[in-house]
Amino acid sequence: MAQNKSSEPTPTASILARREYSGPAFLSGAFRPFFLGASVWAVVAIAYWLAQYNGWLAVPEALTGRDWHIHEMIFGFVAAALGGFILTAVPNWTGRLPVRGWPLGGLALLWLLGRFAMLSGHPVLMLVDTLFLFVLAAVVAREIIGGRNKRNLVVVGMIILIALANLWTHLERLEIVAQDGYGWRFGLAVLSSLLGLIGGRVTPSFTRNLLARQNATKMPAQPGGKIDNIVMLFSALALLVWVFLPEHPATGVLLLLAGLGHGVRLSRWQGLQVAGQSIIVVLHIAYAWLAFGFGLLGLSILWDGLLAADAVHGLGIGAVGIMIAAMMSRASFGHSGLPMRAGWALSLVYLLIIVAVLLRLAASFWDAQTMINLSGLAWISGFALFVAVFMPLYFKKRR
């Protein structure tokens, strides 16, 4: 995303701002409550879903188990990670102090209330879940406008689109609109586009920084060129068609071409040169799953041998899940004043999420229930380990 470098705070101002804050360390930066919330909910939500899937828990009457699972992954888990990432990035765009303290705590509490509302199974109470993303959009808009950094208002627009997609899922659930799955598909489409936007900037940027320190001769292509713009526009079109025509053969062709385009984009970022740096190469792997996920989704439309319900996890677990784990870990290290080193535990987190997506895709070809359960266990193990690594850090003051 574009940054207004002229408005970034100086190191001195940043240090003074941190010294002036005297509240709880946990509320000193948005990445702390929201990344912890996202990673804990990644564990809880999948454990709860597996219990429903295997018949160990009753499904709330107001929402089927499958619909709850889809909703809580997109508008629960991902929404928390998105809130933490954007609110942490906004001060660098605007030069303003970060949202912190009890205002931050109130925003995090609003997200948490949404999770309890979705667990309640109460048809009306679940509407509380719609509030968080709209309030988040308002907070981010206030910061960006106050910092006179209007070029990044596109981020606000993306949050509002996700919020509207969430609202649409609730209208479908209440049978106010047709129950055609438009809401969750549109939400995943916007998130995939946002992933392409953010991943397409941070992946070559962080790779370039590392290769520059190593005096490498080949550098990643600069983001924002003609190829990038064409791929992003075409993939957005393919996703929009998929939202409304998820079974049409033309949609399958568009998605396959979009996946190919993302693959071409990835091939220009010199990923093989950073293969030994897991905290960097995982960004390339996540983006590869974005390209592969588009292709899988398109293939599921054109070939009966792959179910759409399985293929969509190529995007959901592979691209979104891996990228979120990668970005949360990088931001947690960077904003805590720690070096960017993954270590064995964090590398294992990434590996477990990769295993989770491979097992989930295997459900199309082998014992579906076994593969889904094993995939869920790999996902739970990965994010439980993430919590174990980072939770102590979220309650400590920055070094």
CORDA-V599646 format. One record per helix or strand of 3 or more residues. SS is the DSSP state (H for helix, E for strand). FROM is the first residue (numbers start at 1). TO is the last residue. Records with the same first field share a line. If there is no record, write none. Layout:
SS=FROM-TO ; FROM-TO
//
This chain:
H=5-7 ; 11-20 ; 25-27 ; 30-53 ; 65-94 ; 101-120 ; 125-146 ; 150-173 ; 182-213 ; 226-244 ; 249-267 ; 271-274 ; 278-302 ; 308-334 ; 343-362 ; 368-394
//
